Amino acid sequence: MKKEIHPDNYRPVLFVDSSNGAEFIIPSTVATKETKKAKDGKEYPMFNVEISSATHPFYTGQEKSLDTAGRVERFKQKQAKASKK
C-alpha cells in the first residue's frame, strides 16, 4: 500500500449489525465512541449499523417483489382526479 495517501484516522473498525449481531472488521475513517472485543479476541473501535449484507434481503435471497402495477394504477387514478380539477 502506498504511504501517506490515507487519512490519519484510517484504521480497522468493527461494524456490528444491530439486527442480528453479525460482525465485520473493515478499515475505515468513521468516527466511533465505543470499543468492543471481536471474535478474534482483539479490541476494535465499534460502529453499529442497522443493516448489512448479512441481513439485507438482496443478499439473503429473501427479496420481496413489489406490486408495481397496482402502484402505477393508483398513481394514474390520482393524476386523473387532479387534472379534472
C-alpha angles and dihedrals in degrees: 000000000000116000124241097013097102126072118259093251095054103127142135110287128191110230113198121197104224094205098059107002097248112161129213127181110209130160108251146150095223115138112248134185101185136056129208137184110247128214089267089063097248125120116241137175105264130220123183119221126191096218135013139168088280092064107021111113093227092059097037094052093240096115118156119215113228124227094243094163091059091048092051092050092050090049092051091050092051091047091051091052092049094049091052091059 
